[in-house]
């Protein structure tokens, strides 16, 4: 057996620690923020459905306004619910969110703007305007999901 000088052992040990550092950072538990983020997305679906129910005359049109306001207020949280590396096998968030951060944040801003327009449309009481604004919101959601959401697990 070859004798390894103590200094070489230190270099090998340090190299092993440094090589595993990115994996340790990636393994950080982000389950709470991922769960919160998923609850926001579920609420978005609910509020879109509420606006759709008003458009279908299932519920009064003023319900669309309540859903639009809630949707818009929740959209304000989007900028802060994707901290660096917050993904896991249970998350559909793609690494592109952090690799293309400026584009991702532009899409977040587009969602916020579209939901603001939806609120304005519901205040008008014009069903056609509400329908068009809802389609615009759906388009901003789809645009973000196309680029930054992975397939269902």
Buried (B, 14 or more C-beta within 10 A) or exposed (E): EEEEEEEEEEEEEEEEEEEEEEEEEEEEEBEEBBEEBBEEBEBBEEBBEBBBBBBEEEBEBEBBBBBBBBBBEBBEEBEEBBEEBBBBEEBBBBEBBBEBEEBBBEBBBBBBBBBBBBBBBBBEEEBEBBBEBBEBBEEBBEBBBEBBBEEEE
